[in-house]
Amino acid sequence: ITATGELQKRHSQNINYDYKAVTVGLRGVYLPAGSDIVVSGGINRSLKKWTDIAALFVDRRFDLSWEYILSLKNPKLSYFGFTPSLDYTFTDKKSSIAFYEIKSHDVFLGVSNAF
């Protein structure tokens, strides 16, 4: 298990990109006994606070989000040196401005190659 943390302070002339943020998370890897599959996953909690009010809104933007990640990979399954992976991410973002709220289910199919 790994704990992660990130602090951001973005400064821009464009108020849509001028914000402060903090993200904390946990990540882990599980290797089921008797299986070649590697299961990894994580959870992140993020807070973002914008410095000023954007032109089309009456409130300053503040976002609070959760992100859940699950990844499956079998390093012994290979085709010409490429190993497939399957990733799933769920994002639930609440915002002080409803326009920016999201609930997102994303599935990614990828390949990797160790050089």
N, C-alpha and C positions, 0 to 999 in steps of 0.2 A: 504494500500500500504506500502511495506517495501523496503527500499534501503539497498543494501548489498555491501560490499567491501572486497577484500582479497589481501594481499601482500604475495609473496613467494620469498624466496631466497634459492635455492637448491644448495648444494655443494657436488660434487662427484668426485672421481678419474676418473670415466667414463664421458667423455665430453658430451655424449648424454643426461646426466641427470643433468648437471651443468648449471642452468639458473636462471633468475629473471623473475618474472611475476606479473602482476596486473590484477585484475578482478573487474568490477563494474556491478551492476545489479539492477533491479527493479522486485518486485514480488507483486502479488495482488490476492485477493480472491473475488469472486462474488457469491452471493446467490440470484438467480432469485426469484422474488416474486411468491408465489403460487407453488413453485417447491421444491422438496427435493434434487435436484442435487446441488452439490458444484462444482463450476468452479474455478480453480486456474491457474495461468500462470505467466510467467516471461520472462525476457530478460536479457542476460548477454553479456558483451563486454570484451574480454580478449586480453592482449598483453603479449607475451613471447619473451625473448631475451636470446639466448644462449651465454655463455662466450667465447667459442673457436669454431674454424672451425672443423667440423667432418672430419674424414679421407678420406671419398669418395667424398667430396664436396669442391668447391672452395670458397664458400661464408659462412659467419656466418649465422646461422639460426635465423629468426625472424618471429614469427607467430602472426597474427591478426585474431580474430574470433568473430563471433556472434553466440549466442545460443538462440533459442526461445522454450519455454516450455508451453504446455497446458495439464491440467489434469482434468478429470471428475470423480466424485465420488458421490454415493448416500448412505449416512450413514444409511438410513432407510431400504435399501435393504440388507438383511443379510441372509446367509445360514449357519446354525450351528455356528453362531457368526462371520462368515467371510464376509467381505464386499469387493466386487470387485471394481477395479479402472482401468481407461484407461488413459494412458499417451502418449503424442506425443512430440517428440523433433526434431527440425531441427537445424543442425549445419552447418555453412558456415565458413570454415577456409582457409585463404590465408596465404601463406608462401613465404619467400624469396627463398626457395628451392621447386620447383614445386612438387617433389616427396611426400611432406607432406601435400599438399592441399587436402581438403575434402569438399564435400557437402553430408550431411547425413540426411536421414529421418528415424527416429526410432519410433516404436510403441511398447508400453509395456502394457501387461495385467497383473495386479497383484491383490493380495488379502491382506487385513489387518485384524487384530483382536485386539480389545482393551482388555487388561487384567484387 
